Amino acid sequence: MRKQPMTAQDCGKAMRKYREDIGMSIWTLGQMSGVHPNTISNYELGKYGPSLVNVIALADALDISIDQYIGRKA
């Protein structure tokens, strides 16, 4: 059976969890990834989803896999 697709809100919750788990601010993540902090905040709030380029940059800055970053389970 096929799983339900992830929503922007689901991805945003997972993104925020990893950032907060390591005690990183949105501002610091923005500096490390090159993604504006306001944009990161909008992703975390589920207002819209990030582009693939931004997912890669943010996951790299947090030193986690893309699957982890978006909350996808294996």
Contacts in CASP RR format, 6 or more apart in sequence:
PFRMAT RR
TARGET T0000
AUTHOR 0000-0000-0000
METHOD contacts of the structure
MODEL  1
MRKQPMTAQDCGKAMRKYREDIGMSIWTLGQMSGVHPNTISNYELGKYGP
SLVNVIALADALDISIDQYIGRKA
6 70 0 8 1.000
6 71 0 8 1.000
6 72 0 8 1.000
7 46 0 8 1.000
8 43 0 8 1.000
8 46 0 8 1.000
8 47 0 8 1.000
8 48 0 8 1.000
8 49 0 8 1.000
9 46 0 8 1.000
10 71 0 8 1.000
11 43 0 8 1.000
11 46 0 8 1.000
11 49 0 8 1.000
11 50 0 8 1.000
11 70 0 8 1.000
11 71 0 8 1.000
12 43 0 8 1.000
12 44 0 8 1.000
12 45 0 8 1.000
12 46 0 8 1.000
12 49 0 8 1.000
13 44 0 8 1.000
14 68 0 8 1.000
14 69 0 8 1.000
14 70 0 8 1.000
14 71 0 8 1.000
15 40 0 8 1.000
15 43 0 8 1.000
15 44 0 8 1.000
15 58 0 8 1.000
15 69 0 8 1.000
15 70 0 8 1.000
16 44 0 8 1.000
18 62 0 8 1.000
18 64 0 8 1.000
18 68 0 8 1.000
18 69 0 8 1.000
19 26 0 8 1.000
19 29 0 8 1.000
19 44 0 8 1.000
19 62 0 8 1.000
22 62 0 8 1.000
24 62 0 8 1.000
26 37 0 8 1.000
26 40 0 8 1.000
26 41 0 8 1.000
26 44 0 8 1.000
27 37 0 8 1.000
29 35 0 8 1.000
29 37 0 8 1.000
29 40 0 8 1.000
29 58 0 8 1.000
29 61 0 8 1.000
29 62 0 8 1.000
30 36 0 8 1.000
30 37 0 8 1.000
30 40 0 8 1.000
30 61 0 8 1.000
32 61 0 8 1.000
33 40 0 8 1.000
33 54 0 8 1.000
33 57 0 8 1.000
33 58 0 8 1.000
33 60 0 8 1.000
33 61 0 8 1.000
34 57 0 8 1.000
35 50 0 8 1.000
35 54 0 8 1.000
35 57 0 8 1.000
35 58 0 8 1.000
39 50 0 8 1.000
39 54 0 8 1.000
40 58 0 8 1.000
42 48 0 8 1.000
43 49 0 8 1.000
43 50 0 8 1.000
43 54 0 8 1.000
50 58 0 8 1.000
55 66 0 8 1.000
55 69 0 8 1.000
55 70 0 8 1.000
56 66 0 8 1.000
58 69 0 8 1.000
59 65 0 8 1.000
59 66 0 8 1.000
59 68 0 8 1.000
59 69 0 8 1.000
62 69 0 8 1.000
67 74 0 8 1.000
END
